[in-house]
C-alpha cells in the first residue's frame, strides 16, 4: 500500500494527514508495529500498537 492509498483509507475518518501517512508507510515497510505518540489518529490503524507517552 502506498502513501496515497493510506491517506485515502484513513484520512477521511481521522486526523491522519500526509505526514502521518508517510509514517504509517515507513512503519509497514520496515515491519514496525509500535509507535509512541499522543496522536489519536494512529488508533484507527489496526496493525499499529499506540503507546501514549503521557
C-alpha positions in Angstrom: 0.0 0.0 0.0 1.5 3.4 -1.0 1.2 6.7 0.9 -1.7 8.0 -1.3 -3.7 4.8 -0.6 -3.0 5.1 3.1 -4.1 8.7 3.1 -7.2 7.8 1.1 -8.0 4.9 3.5 -7.5 6.7 6.8 -7.6 10.4 6.0 -11.4 10.8 5.9 -12.3 9.4 9.3 -9.4 10.5 11.4 -6.7 13.1 11.8 -4.3 11.1 9.6 -2.7 13.5 7.1 0.2 13.4 4.7 2.9 13.3 7.3 1.1 10.5 9.3 0.6 8.6 6.1 4.3 8.7 5.4 5.0 7.4 9.0 2.5 4.6 8.5 4.0 3.6 5.2 7.5 3.6 6.6 6.4 1.5 9.6 4.8 -1.0 7.3 7.8 -1.2 5.0 10.2 -1.8 8.0 7.8 -4.1 9.8 7.5 -1.7 12.8 4.4 -2.4 14.9 4.6 0.1 17.8 4.7 3.9 17.9 5.0 6.2 20.9 2.7 9.2 20.2 -0.2 11.2 21.7 -1.7 11.4 18.2 -5.1 9.6 18.4 -5.3 9.3 14.6 -2.9 6.3 14.8 -5.5 4.4 16.9 -7.5 3.9 13.7 -4.7 1.7 12.2 -5.4 -1.8 13.5 -1.9 -3.2 12.9 -0.2 -0.4 14.9 0.1 -0.5 18.7 0.0 3.0 20.0 1.9 3.8 23.2 0.8 7.1 24.7 3.7 8.9 26.4 1.5 10.8 28.8 
